[in-house]
Amino acid sequence: MNTCCGPDGCGLPEVEVVEEIEDCLGDDCGGGSGLPWPIPPAPPEDPSDPNPWEPIIPGGSSDPCETCDPGEDPDDNEETCPLGQIDDGFGNCIDEEDPEPCETGDEFIDDPNVHSEFQNIWDSTNFGNELTPNPLDQRKETASWIVQTSTGFKAIPFNEDFIERQDACSIDYYGPVPENVVGLIHTHPYSVGTDLSTICELVPGDDPIYRGEPSDADYGQALNNGITFGENFQNYVLDADGIISYNLLQAVTETHSRYETCGFEL
Ligand SMILES: [Zn+2]
């Protein structure tokens, strides 16, 4: 039932709708367009209009894309990335392949099996994000032994029960040393140029600015390690700028090698 109100009001008698609207498809329908509705008449033609009127067809394509290549989907907003990069699906261009493997020539640094430990030991410093590092008093030095195994290397973090002091400036360990130890990694959780005078106990003559080098104590430790475990014993420091490497002979002359952050990310 339906009630029909005309332009003069609703005083007209009630009319019962007896006809149902049928879906109309094909050329039998009205304008013969093959569409289920009549196309509205075109508005008066305006020769100055750069976009001539076209019927809007639901489900059809939008305005023709004048800048698209043939076959290109104008609705595809995916960024075009530079050569060697791909879109990550969120509009960001990322490297197409993983970075090149580390090739420092250092057996341990180049070993992909130890990279997870580099990452672990760095993450456990609580350095924080590269762009927004945590305050210095929230960071701490961390350390791991490097042990030779039958298949390669593994890292054994310092046993916390034997760490007597641990802060952003130092880590003091008085515990047992694992069998087959071949190296020692510790961290300096800051970048080159960081002013450490607010956080570290400095003695007169100490440089308050971190220079990206092993400390005097680090070189002293390396001398002890070399004497105790052999001259091939390797010492490493991870800092926010990369990896420092030094052995017994280098410790004698207080020299070191430096590599990029090969195997860990800030
Ligand atoms: Zn150190």
Boltz pocket constraint, residues with backbone or C-beta under 6 A from the ligand:
constraints:
  - pocket:
      binder: B
      contacts: [[A, 169], [A, 186], [A, 187], [A, 188], [A, 213], [A, 214], [A, 215], [A, 218], [A, 237]]
      max_distance: 6.0
